[in-house]
């Protein structure tokens, strides 16, 4: 008998189903929790999820949330688990906790659930991946963490997240860059598109030289691609021109949009189709496109 592939933790598997949508899980937990089980917990008793990959938060957005909490309070309870050491660990809602502290609050409404360390890691990865504006390296690291912890293939992860397989593959490729270049990507000096081109090369000195040119000369992705095709440069993958078959003629444009939007894009019959997973994902895409 074929061994069943490990999926999410027992309690989370039923909640997630075929998608990895943290927002739906949080709503499900909140909806199923009786109001008399929502407790007011001292903020001083809370500590961050130890598996939380995100260490910095947008201060301006935190201030906005703090102002809202100061005036209206916390609408949605956070989710916590009892800590083995002392107090509680935050499972979901760290932004609400930080903003509440900024707003001068001393307590916060919370739902106490029992999660395993594995589930804590899975939730932290999903929450950050779907709620924060991660830089390209953080996003790639989150994908890698989900693939490892959930024993998923790239194709399975792409389907569950509503992303294209090529986007997942390209993002994971960025993790092969050396730490110096990855630091520049984290700082926003090198875009994901530029980093993707650099990740297909193998000569570290040439990668660093081109990375510096991107920063100092403002090279476009197309210009960097042309330079990377120089026969004197070593590459991990041979870069060839795309075939000009009718159904592939727009593939370069599709890939460029997929890199920018982080989701599958199809161009056909004079139409651009942009895929999204849920309302929050659509809002994320519209924000990138600066559509109000």
C-alpha positions in Angstrom: 0.0 0.0 0.0 1.4 3.4 -1.0 2.3 5.5 2.0 0.2 8.7 2.2 2.2 11.9 1.7 2.5 13.9 4.9 0.4 17.0 4.8 -0.5 19.6 7.4 -0.8 19.0 11.1 -3.8 16.9 12.0 -5.9 19.9 13.2 -4.9 22.1 10.3 -5.3 19.6 7.5 -9.1 19.7 7.9 -9.1 23.5 7.9 -6.9 24.1 4.9 -8.3 21.5 2.6 -6.9 21.9 -0.9 -5.6 25.4 -0.5 -3.1 27.0 1.8 -5.0 30.1 2.8 -4.2 31.3 6.3 -6.9 33.9 6.3 -9.5 31.2 6.0 -8.0 29.1 8.8 -8.0 32.1 11.1 -11.6 32.9 10.3 -12.6 29.2 10.8 -10.9 29.1 14.2 -12.6 32.4 15.3 -16.0 31.3 14.0 -15.9 28.0 15.8 -14.8 29.5 19.1 -17.6 30.4 21.5 -17.5 34.0 22.7 -17.1 32.8 26.3 -13.8 31.1 25.4 -12.3 34.3 24.1 -10.1 35.6 26.9 -8.4 38.9 27.7 -4.7 38.2 28.0 -2.0 40.5 29.4 0.2 41.7 26.6 3.2 41.3 28.9 2.5 37.5 28.9 2.9 37.2 25.1 5.9 36.3 23.1 6.5 35.9 19.4 6.1 32.6 17.6 9.7 31.1 17.8 9.3 30.0 14.1 8.3 33.5 13.0 10.5 34.1 9.9 9.6 37.8 9.7 11.5 40.0 12.2 10.6 43.5 10.9 7.2 45.1 10.4 6.2 48.3 8.6 6.2 51.0 11.3 3.9 53.3 9.4 1.2 50.6 9.0 1.7 49.6 12.6 1.0 53.2 13.6 -2.2 53.3 11.5 -3.3 50.0 13.1 -2.4 51.4 16.6 -4.6 54.5 15.9 -7.5 52.3 14.9 -7.1 50.1 18.0 -6.8 53.1 20.3 -10.1 54.4 18.9 -12.1 51.2 18.3 -10.2 48.4 20.1 -9.2 45.0 18.6 -11.9 43.6 16.5 -10.5 40.2 15.8 -8.9 38.2 18.6 -5.4 36.9 18.2 -4.7 33.2 18.4 -2.2 31.9 21.0 -0.9 28.7 22.6 0.3 28.2 26.1 4.1 28.3 26.3 6.0 25.5 27.9 8.1 28.1 29.7 5.8 30.9 30.7 2.8 32.8 29.3 1.7 32.4 25.7 3.2 32.2 22.2 1.5 34.1 19.4 0.2 31.8 16.7 -1.6 34.5 14.7 -1.9 38.3 15.1 1.6 39.6 16.0 0.8 42.9 14.2 -2.3 43.4 16.4 -0.1 42.7 19.5 2.6 45.2 18.5 0.0 47.8 17.5 -1.9 47.3 20.8 1.3 47.9 22.8 1.9 51.1 20.7 -1.7 52.1 21.5 -1.0 51.9 25.2 -3.2 48.8 25.7 -2.4 46.3 28.5 -4.6 43.4 27.4 -5.8 41.9 24.1 -8.6 39.4 23.3 -7.2 36.0 22.5 -8.2 32.4 21.6 -6.1 29.8 23.2 -5.5 26.7 21.1 -3.2 23.7 21.4 -0.8 23.6 18.4 2.3 21.4 17.9 5.7 22.9 17.1 5.3 21.7 13.5 1.9 23.4 13.2 3.4 26.6 14.7 6.0 26.6 12.0 3.5 26.0 9.2 1.2 28.7 10.4 4.0 31.3 10.8 5.2 30.6 7.2 1.7 30.9 5.8 0.7 34.0 7.7 3.8 35.9 6.6 3.6 34.7 3.1 0.1 35.9 2.6 0.0 39.0 4.8 3.3 40.7 4.6 5.1 42.4 1.8 8.0 40.0 1.9 11.1 40.8 -0.2 12.0 38.2 -2.8 14.5 36.3 -0.7 12.0 36.1 2.3 9.3 34.9 -0.1 11.6 32.2 -1.6 12.6 31.1 1.9 8.9 30.8 2.8 8.3 28.6 -0.2 11.3 26.4 0.6 10.1 26.1 4.2 6.6 25.0 3.1 7.9 22.5 0.6 10.1 20.9 3.3 7.6 21.0 6.2 4.6 19.9 4.2 6.5 17.4 1.9 5.1 19.1 -1.2 6.4 19.2 -4.7 6.8 22.6 -6.4 3.8 21.8 -8.6 1.6 21.0 -5.5 2.7 24.1 -3.7 2.0 26.3 -6.8 -1.5 24.8 -7.0 -2.3 25.3 -3.3 -1.0 28.9 -3.3 -2.6 29.8 -6.6 0.8 30.6 -8.1 2.3 29.5 -11.4 4.8 26.6 -11.2 7.4 28.8 -13.0 7.0 31.5 -10.3 7.8 29.0 -7.5 10.7 27.6 -9.4 12.2 31.0 -10.3 11.8 32.2 -6.7 13.5 29.1 -5.2 16.3 29.6 -7.7 17.1 32.9 -5.9 18.3 31.0 -2.8 21.3 29.8 -4.8 22.7 33.3 -4.9 25.5 34.1 -2.5 24.8 36.1 0.7 26.2 39.3 -0.6 23.8 39.4 -3.6 20.9 38.2 -1.5 21.5 41.0 0.9 21.1 43.5 -1.9 17.9 41.8 -2.9 16.6 42.1 0.7 17.5 45.8 0.7 15.5 46.3 -2.5 18.6 47.4 -4.5 18.2 44.4 -6.9 14.8 43.4 -8.0 13.5 39.8 -8.2 13.6 40.0 -12.0 17.3 40.9 -11.9 18.0 38.3 -9.3 16.3 35.6 -11.4 18.8 36.3 -14.3 21.8 36.3 -11.9 20.6 33.0 -10.3 21.0 31.2 -13.7 24.8 32.0 -13.8 27.5 30.1 -12.0 30.6 32.3 -11.9 30.4 34.1 -8.6 32.8 36.9 -9.6 30.8 37.6 -12.7 27.5 37.5 -10.8 28.8 40.1 -8.3 30.1 42.3 -11.0 26.8 42.3 -12.8 25.0 42.8 -9.6 27.1 46.0 -8.9 26.3 47.2 -12.4 22.6 46.7 -11.8 22.9 48.9 -8.7 25.3 51.5 -10.0 24.1 51.8 -13.6 20.4 51.0 -13.2 20.5 48.2 -15.8 17.0 47.0 -16.8 16.2 43.3 -16.6 16.4 43.1 -20.4 19.8 44.7 -20.5 21.0 42.3 -17.8 19.7 39.4 -19.8 21.6 40.5 -22.9 24.8 40.9 -20.8 24.3 37.4 -19.3 24.1 35.9 -22.7 27.7 36.9 -23.4 29.5 33.7 -24.4 32.3 34.5 -22.0 30.0 34.2 -19.0 29.4 30.8 -17.4 25.7 29.9 -16.8 24.0 27.3 -14.7 21.4 27.0 -17.4 21.8 27.7 -21.1 19.7 30.7 -21.9 18.1 30.3 -25.3 15.6 32.4 -27.3 12.0 31.5 -26.9 10.4 29.8 -29.9 8.0 32.0 -31.8 5.1 29.6 -32.0 1.7 31.4 -31.9 0.9 30.2 -28.4 4.3 31.1 -27.0 4.9 34.4 -28.7 3.9 36.3 -25.5 5.7 34.0 -23.0 8.4 36.6 -22.2 5.7 39.1 -21.3 3.8 36.5 -19.3 6.9 35.7 -17.3 7.7 39.4 -16.7 4.2 39.9 -15.3 4.3 36.7 -13.3 7.6 37.9 -11.6 6.0 41.3 -10.9 2.7 40.1 -9.6 3.7 36.8 -8.1 0.9 34.8 -9.7 0.0 33.0 -12.9 -0.6 35.2 -16.0 -1.8 34.2 -19.4 -1.9 36.3 -22.6 -4.1 35.0 -25.4 -6.8 36.2 -27.8 -5.9 39.8 -27.1 -6.6 39.3 -23.4 -4.4 39.3 -20.3 -5.7 36.8 -17.6 -4.3 37.4 -14.1 -5.0 34.6 -11.6 -5.7 35.2 -7.9 -6.4 32.9 -5.0 -8.7 34.9 -2.8 -9.9 38.5 -2.0 -6.7 39.3 -0.1 -4.6 38.0 -2.9 -6.6 40.2 -5.4 -6.1 43.2 -3.2 -2.3 42.5 -3.1 -2.2 42.4 -6.9 -4.3 45.6 -7.3 -1.9 47.3 -4.8 1.1 46.3 -7.0 -0.7 47.7 -10.0 -1.6 50.8 -8.0 -5.3 50.3 -8.7 -7.6 51.7 -6.0 
